[in-house]
Amino acid sequence: MYSYRSYTTSLKAPHGTSKAAIATTQSRGTVHCSATAPAPAAHSFANNLQGEIDDANKRYSGILKINKAPLGYGLEASTSFCEGDKVISSKALEVTPRDSHTVQTGWDRHVRIDLPARFVNHSCEANLGIRNNNHGAYDFFALKEIEEGSELIWDYEASEYEIGSFETCLCGSQRCRKSLGGFKKHGEQVKSYYGEYVADYLKE
C-alpha cells in the first residue's frame, strides 16, 4: 500500500504490447486471459525506487505496468484477465512496524512488500483478491474479468485488521463504504464480497 488515489477508473496511458512474460493464454469470447504471474523480484532495491520500478515493469512486461499519477502510483493491466487468474505474486521484503506503506499478514506481523504489488491502490469494489503465499506476503487473483487498460485495485480491508491512515474513503466505487477502518470495522461486508480472498489470519 503506497499511495492512495481517489479514483478507480481505467488509466489512459499507452497499452503494453509484449506478451513474452505470459506463460499461457486462453480465449474466452473477446477476453484473452493471462494464466501466470512472474515470480517476485530476486534481489533488493533498497533506496532505489526507480530501479525497483524499472525491474517490476520489465518482469511484468505485457501483463501490467506501474504508472505515475498526481497522488502517487498505480497499476494498469497491459492484457486482459479472466476470473481466477493469478495477476501478481508478491513477497515480504522486511518485517517492520505498521505504517501506511505496510501490509498486514498476521495479528502482529506487518511487512513491506515488493513491487508491483506495493503500488496496488484501494477500492471498496476491488478487481483483485488476495491469498497468502510462500513468500511471506500475498498473491493477487482476478475476482472477475479485467479488461486491458483497467486499473488493478484491491480492498485494503481484506488484509488490514485496523486502518488509521485513511479516515475517509474516496474510491468512488458504487459500493464505497465511505470510511476505511479495517476488517475490525467492516469484516462482515468484506467476507461477503470476497469470500476466501482475505488474509488467512482473519479467517481464524
Secondary structure as the mmCIF struct_conf table of DSSP 4:
data_model
#
loop_
_struct_conf.conf_type_id
_struct_conf.id
_struct_conf.beg_label_comp_id
_struct_conf.beg_label_asym_id
_struct_conf.beg_label_seq_id
_struct_conf.end_label_comp_id
_struct_conf.end_label_asym_id
_struct_conf.end_label_seq_id
BEND BEND1 SER A 6 SER A 6
BEND BEND2 THR A 9 THR A 9
HELX_LH_PP_P HELX_LH_PP_P1 SER A 10 LEU A 11
BEND BEND3 ALA A 13 ALA A 13
HELX_LH_PP_P HELX_LH_PP_P2 PRO A 14 GLY A 16
TURN_TY1_P TURN_TY1_P1 ALA A 20 ALA A 21
BEND BEND4 ALA A 23 ALA A 23
STRN STRN1 THR A 25 ARG A 28
TURN_TY1_P TURN_TY1_P2 GLY A 29 THR A 30
STRN STRN2 VAL A 31 SER A 34
HELX_LH_PP_P HELX_LH_PP_P3 ALA A 37 ALA A 41
BEND BEND5 ALA A 42 HIS A 43
TURN_TY1_P TURN_TY1_P3 ALA A 46 ASN A 47
HELX_RH_AL_P HELX_RH_AL_P1 LEU A 49 ARG A 59
TURN_TY1_P TURN_TY1_P4 TYR A 60 ILE A 63
STRN STRN3 LEU A 64 ALA A 69
TURN_TY1_P TURN_TY1_P5 PRO A 70 LEU A 71
STRN STRN4 GLY A 72 ALA A 77
BEND BEND6 SER A 78 THR A 79
STRN STRN5 PHE A 81 PHE A 81
TURN_TY1_P TURN_TY1_P6 GLU A 83 GLY A 84
STRN STRN6 LYS A 86 SER A 89
STRN STRN7 ALA A 92 VAL A 95
TURN_TY1_P TURN_TY1_P7 SER A 100 HIS A 101
STRN STRN8 VAL A 103 GLY A 106
TURN_TY1_P TURN_TY1_P8 TRP A 107 ASP A 108
STRN STRN9 ARG A 109 ILE A 113
HELX_LH_PP_P HELX_LH_PP_P4 ASP A 114 ASP A 114
TURN_TY1_P TURN_TY1_P9 LEU A 115 PRO A 116
HELX_RH_3T_P HELX_RH_3T_P1 ALA A 117 PHE A 119
HELX_LH_PP_P HELX_LH_PP_P5 VAL A 120 VAL A 120
STRN STRN10 ASN A 121 HIS A 122
BEND BEND7 CYS A 124 GLU A 125
BEND BEND8 ASN A 127 ASN A 127
STRN STRN11 LEU A 128 ASN A 132
TURN_TY1_P TURN_TY1_P10 ASN A 134 HIS A 135
BEND BEND9 GLY A 136 ALA A 137
STRN STRN12 TYR A 138 ALA A 142
BEND BEND10 LEU A 143 LYS A 144
STRN STRN13 ILE A 146 ILE A 146
TURN_TY1_P TURN_TY1_P11 GLU A 148 GLY A 149
HELX_LH_PP_P HELX_LH_PP_P6 SER A 150 SER A 150
STRN STRN14 GLU A 151 GLU A 151
HELX_LH_PP_P HELX_LH_PP_P7 LEU A 152 LEU A 152
STRN STRN15 ILE A 153 TRP A 154
HELX_RH_3T_P HELX_RH_3T_P2 TYR A 156 ALA A 158
TURN_TY1_P TURN_TY1_P12 SER A 159 SER A 159
BEND BEND11 TYR A 161 TYR A 161
BEND BEND12 SER A 165 SER A 165
BEND BEND13 GLU A 167 THR A 168
TURN_TY1_P TURN_TY1_P13 GLN A 174 ARG A 175
BEND BEND14 LYS A 178 SER A 179
HELX_RH_AL_P HELX_RH_AL_P2 PHE A 183 TYR A 194
TURN_TY1_P TURN_TY1_P14 GLY A 195 GLU A 196
BEND BEND15 VAL A 198 VAL A 198
HELX_RH_3T_P HELX_RH_3T_P3 ASP A 200 LYS A 203
#
